[in-house]
Amino acid sequence: MDYSTKISERMWNQPDKGELEAERENTFIDDIVQKAHIERELLSVLEGVENAFDGGAGCGRFSILLAKQGIRVTHFDISQPMIDKAKEIAEKEGVSERITFVKGSLEDLSAYGDRSFDLVMSFDSPISYTYPKQEEVIGELVRIAKKRIMISVSSRLGALPYMANPIQKNQFILDPDSKDPWVQWCIQSREQMIDAFYFEKEKLYKAYESGLLGDPEEAKQAYDRGEVPWSISYHFMPDELKGILKKHGVKNISLAGPGAYARTIPNEILVKIMKDPGQRKDFLEFCHKFDSDPYVCGMGKDNLFAKGEI
């Protein structure tokens, strides 16, 4: 097992991951925008889909959504706490019998034969966490897809502004009184993060060229010290991702950058929109339209979304 897999296993299997990740859509506005975009895309392509594979399915946001549509879903994830949370939610929603839960890493999909699933999906960047095997993993996901594939990966152009904005997450806090420790950390650390910030051109150029915003060697050393570093993550360029999918035989490929529009709006306005059901509905609809424009697809808040046909 390589370091990327070991680091991901340690990070995503922390005991609180299930509860925290299940609440992200109620905690951060960028999560709301991204998941609304993916939901709209998924629900538009279900004709002829009887079974689906959700790789890196987390707490079941989309595996449960598809199960509610009568689709049989294989819910595949590296995190036992998130699988446990997904099982709990699926039970409450009455769809447990349509979901098969499997613990595993995307680096090994050998248990599944060619064209096993009508629809294969993998959202919120688990593919990026398989560095340096991200291209191989995409190929394997395509291999097991029979009709359609939908994935989202870390976006290089979308992520680079983070390196010049240590308080970028504050823009998307929905409820400042949330008990989520990340929310409280963002609020309490805001001034300290601003004071400590220094623009480092060399780091930005290195990330721009390599697709790695952090240092894999530092992550490995932290892991060996018993710490829980963030997963080593590879960030894709739009043409790069499209080219990989095309090389593996995917057709009619289109890309989007969920969050490209929302990232231009200040927190006060975003919160106002989210708290009004009518405005929220209209806003998310327009976000989908704007974020699907090929000229902005690389500037999604966190992810680069791609869909295609086999």
N, C-alpha and C positions, 0 to 999 in steps of 0.2 A: 504494500500500500504506500503510495507516495505522500509527500507532505501536504499537498493540496487537499487530498481526501481526509487525511488525519486531522488537519486543522479545521476543516468544515464539520467533521463529525464532532469534534470537541465543542466548537462554537454553537452549532445548532442543537446539540443535545443537552445544553444547560437546562436545568429543571424548569425555569420560568419561561422558556421560549414559547411553549404552547399557549399560555395565557396571554403573553405580551403580543405575539404575532396575530392572534385572533382578534385583537382589539385595534390593530393599526388603522383600519378603515374608519374607526370611530375616533381616532386620535389625531391623524395627520391628513390634511386636505390633499396633499399630493398623492397619497394612497387612494383616496376617494376617486380622484380624477383618473389615475392609471387603471384601477380596477373597473371603473365604469366604462372606459374605452374597451378593455378586453371583453367585458361581458357583452357589450353591443356587438363586437365582432363575432364572438362565439355563437350567440343566439341567431346570427344571420346565416350560419353555414351548417346547420344540423340536419338538413335534408339528406336522407340516406345513411346517416350515422347511427349505428347500433351499439358500437362499443368504442371506448376511448382510453388513452393512456395519458395520465397527468404526471409528468416527471418533475419532481421537486414540488409536490402538491401542497406542502405546508399544512395549514389547518383546514384545508378543504374548501376554500372560497370558490373554486371553479369545479372541482370534482363533485361537490354537493350540488352545485347549480346544474350540472349536466345530469346527475342522477335524478333530479327533480323533473327533468324532461323525459325520463324513462330510459336513459342511456346507461348501459353497464360500464362502469369506470374502474380502471386499475389506478389506485391512489398510491404513488411511489414516492418515498421521501427518505432522506438520510437521518431525520430527527424523530426519535421515538416520542418525545414530549409533544411534538406537533401532530404526529399520527394519533396519539392518544386523544388530543383535543379534537381532532377531526372526527374520530369515532364518536366522541361525545356529542358533537354537533349533528352528525349524521343520524344518530339515534333519535335526537330531539326532533329532527326534520322528517323522520320516518322513511329514510332512504338507505339504511344500512345494508339491506339485502341486495342492493344494486352496486355496492362498492366493495372492491377487494383491496385491502390495505397491505402494502408490502414495504418493508424497510430495506433500503439499499442505496447505493450510490450510482449516479448517472454514468460513471466511468465503466460500469459493468452491466450491460443490458443483454448479456448472452443467454439469459433464460427465455428470451422472447424471439420467436422466429420472424422471418421476413414477412412484411405486410400483415402483421398480427392485429392491427387496430385501424378502424376506419379513420379515426382522428387521433393525432398525437399532439400534445401541447406541453409546454414547459415555460412557466411565467415567473417573472420577478428575479431573473438572473441566475438561477442555479447552474446554467450552462457556463456562465462566466467563472463560476467558482471551481470549475474543473481544470483550470489552467495547470499545466500546459497542454492538456488534452482536449481543449474546447472544440477544435475542428473535428476531431475524431468522434466526439460525443454528438455533435450535430449530425454527422454521417450516420451514426447508429440510430438516432431518433428518426431520421428519414427512412432508414432501412425498415423499421418496424411499422411505418405508416403506410396505409393502404390507399387512402383517398386524399387526406388533407393534413397539413402540419401548421401549427401556430406556435411561435416562440417569442420570448422577449429576453434580451441580453443587456448587459451593462453597456451604455452608450459612451463612447470616448468623447465626442464633442459635447454631449450633455453633461458629462461629469467634470470636465476640465474647469469650468467656472467655480466649482466647489473649492478648488485650490486657492482661489482668490476671494473666497467668501466663507469664513469659518462659522458664520451664523446663518447659513442658508436655510437650515431646517426650521429656524424660528418663523420664517415667512409662512409656514404651512401648519402651524399649531392651531388646531381647531378650538380647544378648550384649555386655557392656561391654568385652570384649576384641576386638570386631570391628575390622577395619582400615578400615571405612568412615569417611571423613574427617568426615562429619556426626556420626556417633556420637561420635567422639573430641572434636569441637568441643563438642558438648552437654555432655559430661562435664567437659572442661577449663574451660569457660566458666561452669559452673553458679554458682559463688559470685559471680563478677563480674556475672553477669546479675541475681542477687538484689540485690546491693549497688547496682547502677545503676538498679534499677526505681523508678519513681514513678507512682502511679496518676493518670491524666489523664482526668478526667471528660469534658471537652469532646471529646476524640478519640473516646471511646466513643459519645457521643451522635451525633456526626457519622457514624461508621461504621454505627450502628444505623439512622439515617435514610437514608443514601445507598447502603449496600451495599458501599461501598469501604473496605477497611481501611487502605489506603495512599493516597498522593497521586499521581494520574496525572501531574501536571505534574513532580513530582520524578523519576518514572520516566523521563519523556521527556528531561529534562535529563541524567540519568545515561546514558541511551542515547547522546545526542549527544556526551557526553564520551568515548565508547568503552567504557563500563562494561557490565556484564551485570546489569541490575536484574531483580528478580523480575517475572514477567508481571503486567501490570495485570489485576486479577481482580475480577469482580462476584459478590457473595454474595446468594443468593436467600432469600426467605422462603417457607415451605411453600405458603401459599395463593396466592402470586404465581406460583410454578412451576406449580401445578395449573391456575391460571387461564389461563396461556399455552398449555399443552398442550390444554386444553379449547377455547380459542379456535380452535386449528388443527384441531379435529375429532377429537382423541384421546378415546377412550371407556374406561370402566372403569379410571380412573386410581387408582393407590394409591401412597403414599409411605412411605419408611422413612428412618431415620437410623442407618446402620451405625456402631457405636462408641459409641452412647449409653450402653449398659450398661457396657462396658469402661472408659469414662473415669471411672467411680466407684470403680475398684479400684486399690490401690497397686501399684507396680512389682514389689515382692517377691512378691506373691500372683500377679500376672499371669505372671511368669516361671515360678513353680512350676507353675501350670496348664499353660503351654505346653510344659513339659518332660516332662509325663506324657501319653502318647497318649490314654488313656482320659478323663482330665479335660479335655484339649484338645478332644476330639470333643464331649463333653457341653456344654462351655462355649460352643463356637461354635454349637451347635444352639440353646442357650437365648438367646444373643446375638441370633440371627436372629429368634426369637420376640419378645423384648423390643423390639428396635430397629424392628420392623415395626409396633408399636403407634402409632396416629396421634397419641397424646398426647405421644410423645417424639420424633417423626420429625425435628423441627427441631434436636434436640440431638445429632445424629450427630457423631462426632469431627472429621471434615473435610467429609464430603459429605452432600448431600440426594439420596436415590435416588428415582427415579420410574419407573413402568412403566405401560403402557396399550396399548390395542388400536386399530387403525385402522378 
